Amino acid sequence: MPRPELGMGMRRREFLGFVGNAAAWPMAAQAQKTPIPIGFLASGAAGSANSATQIDAIKQGLRDNGLVEGRDYILEARFSAGNYERFPEMARELAQAGARVILVNTILSVRAAQNVTPPVPVVMLAINDPVGTGLVASLARPGGHTTGMTTLNEDLTPKIIEFQHEVIPKAKTIAVLFNPVNPTNPVYVDKLRSAASAIGITVLPVELKSRETLDAVFSTIVAQHPDALHLVSDSGNIDLSDRIAELALAQRLPSFSTVPSYAQFGGLIAYGASWRQLFIRSCYFVKRILDGANPGELPVEQPTRIELVINLKTAKALGLDVPLQLQQLADELIE
């Protein structure tokens, strides 16, 4: 039989080991990383198909950069539903929630995020002309607390007119749906007007300031009897892509845009940089910033690929034949 004092010693060591391990538990729990809040100032509505696509792209981009939702970050999204005057308040909310980075996808949301005090790094997801609108000093050295991705929509405007002319060569008038609150939209309208007038087409500008006015605005468009519709790139209006495409089809109106997802939602033809790919790439900047990089020293990037998307299902519904040569140029044909 073992001596009693030996058994008591073993029990004492086991007890001390247990106490030591128990004391370590709170320390281990404290050592676990707390997920970092990442803010997103969304231009669209929370329940829209477009917003869902954007959220999915952001999460994929963060995942591609090794950031796991719930473990490494929590995505705090605020949706303006096209009401851009809400951006300053929503930006302050995100800052107060401890957002380490704020993601933005339209010019006024960039400005709202840039005005937060104390400053929070700002990552542009897909912004029109950030240098020309004064959001950054230059693409190579943006300065301040802002970096991210830009688009090439203005440069692509003449090309989308060319594609339209190939599909509906007899078109004489184009309704151009744009948001006057977006400072780049009037510039795009002027570009469209210049490109269209060169081939004898008249541009009919139509303002769309909010989603609540869409039906009334479309009635105005229909009353003008245009031969085609162009949706100018604006995050709030692009959020209505599915509804705009549906209304255009109901009126047998061929519609075009420089945002590829518009054709995926039912528009006839779209030509531009994939917003999904821009959103995914933007998350590279998020990771760099969280690792300690200065956003003002991270060069703003431009898209490296432009996509042509043609919705042949929509063409068929409109009774239009898309030239085979144009189909062969397409990156995606929707049938």
C-alpha positions in Angstrom: 0.0 0.0 0.0 1.2 3.5 -0.8 2.0 5.7 2.2 -0.8 8.2 3.1 1.5 11.2 2.9 2.5 10.3 -0.7 -1.1 10.1 -1.8 -1.8 13.5 -0.2 1.2 15.0 -2.0 0.0 13.8 -5.4 -3.5 15.2 -4.7 -2.0 18.5 -3.6 0.0 18.8 -6.9 -3.1 17.9 -8.9 -5.1 20.5 -7.1 -2.4 23.2 -7.7 -2.2 22.3 -11.3 -6.0 22.6 -11.6 -6.0 26.0 -9.9 -3.2 27.1 -12.2 -5.0 26.1 -15.3 -8.3 27.7 -14.1 -6.4 30.9 -13.5 -5.1 30.8 -17.1 -8.5 30.5 -18.7 -9.5 34.3 -18.4 -6.0 35.2 -19.6 -6.4 33.0 -22.7 -9.9 34.4 -23.3 -8.5 37.9 -23.2 -5.7 37.0 -25.6 -8.2 36.0 -28.3 -8.4 38.6 -31.0 -11.5 40.8 -31.0 -13.0 41.2 -34.5 -12.3 44.6 -36.0 -15.3 46.7 -37.2 -15.1 47.5 -40.9 -17.6 50.1 -42.1 -19.4 50.3 -45.4 -21.3 53.4 -46.5 -23.6 51.9 -49.0 -25.4 54.0 -51.6 -28.2 51.6 -52.2 -31.0 50.0 -50.1 -30.4 47.2 -47.6 -32.8 44.8 -49.3 -31.8 45.4 -53.0 -30.3 42.7 -55.2 -27.4 45.1 -56.0 -26.6 45.7 -52.4 -26.6 42.0 -51.7 -24.1 41.5 -54.6 -21.9 44.3 -53.3 -21.8 42.8 -49.7 -21.0 39.4 -51.2 -18.1 40.9 -53.2 -16.7 42.7 -50.2 -16.8 39.6 -48.1 -15.1 37.6 -50.8 -12.4 40.2 -51.2 -11.7 40.2 -47.4 -11.7 36.4 -47.4 -9.2 36.4 -50.3 -6.9 38.6 -48.2 -7.1 36.2 -45.3 -9.7 38.0 -43.2 -12.4 35.8 -41.8 -15.8 37.3 -40.9 -16.6 36.9 -37.2 -13.0 36.0 -36.3 -11.0 38.9 -37.8 -13.7 41.5 -38.7 -17.3 42.5 -38.4 -18.8 44.3 -41.4 -20.9 47.3 -40.2 -23.0 48.5 -43.2 -25.1 51.6 -43.4 -27.5 52.0 -46.3 -28.5 55.4 -47.6 -31.1 54.0 -50.1 -30.1 56.8 -52.5 -30.5 59.5 -49.9 -27.0 60.9 -50.1 -27.6 63.6 -47.5 -27.6 60.8 -44.9 -23.9 60.0 -45.5 -22.4 62.4 -42.9 -24.5 61.1 -40.1 -23.9 57.4 -41.1 -20.1 58.1 -41.3 -20.2 59.5 -37.8 -22.1 56.4 -36.6 -19.4 54.1 -38.1 -16.6 56.1 -36.5 -18.4 55.9 -33.1 -18.8 52.2 -33.6 -15.0 51.9 -33.8 -14.7 51.3 -37.5 -11.0 50.9 -38.4 -11.6 51.4 -42.1 -14.6 52.9 -44.0 -15.5 51.5 -47.4 -17.2 53.9 -49.8 -18.7 53.6 -53.3 -19.8 57.1 -54.4 -18.2 60.5 -54.3 -20.4 62.1 -51.6 -19.9 59.1 -49.3 -16.1 59.5 -49.8 -16.4 63.1 -48.7 -18.5 62.2 -45.7 -16.0 59.6 -44.5 -13.1 61.9 -45.1 -14.7 64.5 -42.8 -14.9 62.2 -39.8 -13.0 63.4 -36.7 -10.6 61.9 -35.7 -9.8 60.6 -39.2 -10.6 57.1 -40.2 -8.9 55.4 -43.2 -11.1 55.5 -46.3 -11.1 52.9 -49.1 -12.8 53.7 -52.3 -14.6 50.7 -53.8 -15.3 52.0 -57.3 -15.2 55.8 -57.7 -15.5 58.0 -60.8 -12.6 60.4 -61.3 -11.3 60.8 -57.7 -8.6 63.2 -58.8 -10.8 65.5 -60.9 -13.4 65.6 -58.0 -10.7 66.5 -55.5 -11.0 63.3 -53.4 -7.3 62.5 -53.7 -4.3 64.5 -54.8 -3.2 62.0 -57.4 -3.5 58.4 -58.2 0.2 57.7 -57.4 0.2 59.6 -54.1 -3.4 60.1 -53.0 -2.4 61.8 -49.7 -4.7 62.2 -46.7 -6.4 59.1 -45.5 -7.9 57.8 -48.7 -7.0 55.2 -51.3 -8.7 52.4 -53.3 -10.1 51.8 -56.8 -11.3 54.2 -59.5 -13.3 53.5 -62.7 -12.9 54.5 -66.3 -16.5 55.2 -67.0 -16.0 58.6 -68.6 -13.5 57.3 -71.0 -15.8 54.5 -72.0 -18.8 56.7 -72.9 -18.1 57.0 -76.6 -17.6 53.2 -76.9 -21.1 52.5 -75.5 -22.6 54.8 -78.1 -20.7 52.9 -80.8 -22.2 49.6 -79.6 -25.6 51.1 -79.5 -25.3 52.3 -83.1 -24.3 48.8 -84.2 -27.5 47.3 -82.6 -30.0 50.1 -83.4 -28.4 52.1 -86.3 -31.6 54.1 -87.0 -31.8 55.5 -83.5 -32.2 59.3 -83.4 -32.8 60.1 -79.7 -31.4 58.7 -76.5 -32.8 59.3 -73.0 -29.9 59.6 -70.5 -30.8 58.8 -66.9 -28.4 60.5 -64.5 -28.1 61.7 -60.9 -27.4 65.5 -60.8 -26.2 65.2 -57.2 -23.3 63.1 -58.4 -20.7 65.7 -59.6 -19.4 63.3 -62.4 -22.8 62.6 -63.9 -23.3 65.9 -65.7 -19.8 65.4 -67.2 -20.8 62.0 -68.5 -24.0 63.4 -70.0 -21.9 65.9 -71.9 -19.6 63.2 -73.1 -22.6 61.1 -74.3 -24.0 64.2 -76.0 -20.8 64.9 -77.8 -20.3 61.2 -79.0 -24.0 60.9 -80.0 -24.2 64.2 -81.9 -21.2 63.1 -84.0 -23.4 60.4 -85.5 -26.6 62.5 -85.6 -28.2 61.3 -82.3 -29.9 63.7 -79.9 -29.5 63.3 -76.2 -32.4 63.8 -73.8 -31.1 64.2 -70.2 -33.4 63.0 -67.5 -32.7 63.5 -63.8 -33.2 60.7 -61.3 -32.5 62.0 -57.8 -34.1 59.3 -55.6 -35.6 55.8 -55.9 -39.0 57.1 -54.9 -39.3 59.2 -58.1 -38.3 56.4 -60.5 -41.8 55.6 -61.8 -42.6 59.3 -62.4 -39.2 59.8 -64.1 -39.8 56.8 -66.3 -43.2 58.3 -67.3 -41.3 61.4 -68.4 -38.9 59.3 -70.5 -41.7 57.4 -72.2 -43.5 60.6 -73.0 -40.4 61.7 -75.0 -40.5 58.6 -77.2 -36.7 58.0 -77.2 -35.1 55.2 -79.3 -32.8 54.0 -76.5 -32.0 54.6 -72.8 -28.6 55.1 -71.2 -28.1 54.6 -67.5 -25.2 56.8 -66.3 -23.0 55.3 -63.6 -24.1 56.4 -60.1 -24.1 54.1 -57.2 -27.6 55.0 -56.0 -29.2 54.7 -59.4 -27.3 51.5 -60.3 -28.9 50.1 -57.2 -32.1 50.3 -59.2 -30.7 48.4 -62.1 -33.2 45.5 -62.0 -36.1 47.9 -61.8 -34.9 50.2 -64.5 -34.1 47.3 -66.8 -37.6 45.9 -66.2 -39.3 49.2 -66.9 -37.2 49.7 -70.1 -38.1 46.2 -71.3 -41.8 46.8 -70.6 -41.7 49.9 -72.8 -39.6 48.0 -75.5 -36.8 50.4 -74.9 -33.2 49.1 -75.5 -31.1 50.2 -72.6 -27.3 50.5 -72.1 -24.8 51.3 -69.3 -21.1 51.4 -68.5 -21.7 49.1 -65.5 -21.6 45.4 -66.6 -24.0 44.3 -63.9 -26.7 46.3 -65.5 -26.9 43.8 -68.4 -26.8 41.0 -65.9 -29.9 42.5 -64.3 -31.7 42.7 -67.6 -30.3 45.7 -69.5 -29.4 45.1 -73.2 -25.7 46.0 -73.3 -23.2 47.1 -70.7 -19.5 48.0 -71.2 -17.2 48.8 -68.4 -15.1 47.6 -65.5 -16.7 44.9 -63.3 -17.8 46.6 -60.1 -17.6 43.2 -58.4 -13.9 42.8 -59.3 -13.3 46.4 -58.2 -14.9 45.7 -54.8 -12.9 42.5 -54.4 -9.6 44.2 -55.2 -10.4 47.1 -52.9 -10.1 44.7 -50.0 -6.4 44.4 -50.6 -6.2 48.0 -49.4 -8.2 47.1 -46.3 -5.7 44.4 -45.4 -2.7 46.7 -46.0 -4.2 49.4 -43.8 -5.0 46.9 -41.0 -1.4 45.8 -41.2 -0.2 49.3 -40.6 0.2 50.9 -44.0 -0.6 54.6 -44.5 -3.6 54.8 -46.9 -2.4 58.1 -48.3 0.8 56.4 -49.5 -1.0 53.5 -51.2 -1.5 54.3 -54.9 -5.1 54.4 -56.2 -5.6 51.6 -58.8 -7.5 51.7 -62.0 -9.3 48.6 -63.5 -7.1 46.4 -65.7 -10.0 44.8 -67.5 -13.0 46.2 -69.3 -16.0 43.8 -69.9 -18.6 43.8 -72.6 -21.8 42.0 -71.5 -24.7 41.5 -73.9 -28.1 40.2 -72.7 -29.3 38.2 -75.7 -32.5 37.2 -73.8 -33.4 40.9 -73.6 -32.4 41.4 -77.3 -34.8 38.7 -78.3 -37.6 40.2 -76.1 -37.1 43.5 -77.9 -37.0 41.9 -81.3 -33.4 43.0 -81.9 -30.6 41.2 -83.7 -27.2 41.7 -82.1 -24.6 41.5 -84.9 -22.5 38.3 -84.7 -19.3 40.3 -84.8 -20.4 42.2 -81.7 -21.4 39.0 -79.9 -17.9 37.6 -80.6 -16.4 40.6 -78.8 -18.5 40.0 -75.7 -17.0 38.8 -72.5 -20.4 37.4 -71.4 -23.5 36.5 -73.4 -26.6 36.1 -71.3 -29.1 33.7 -73.0 
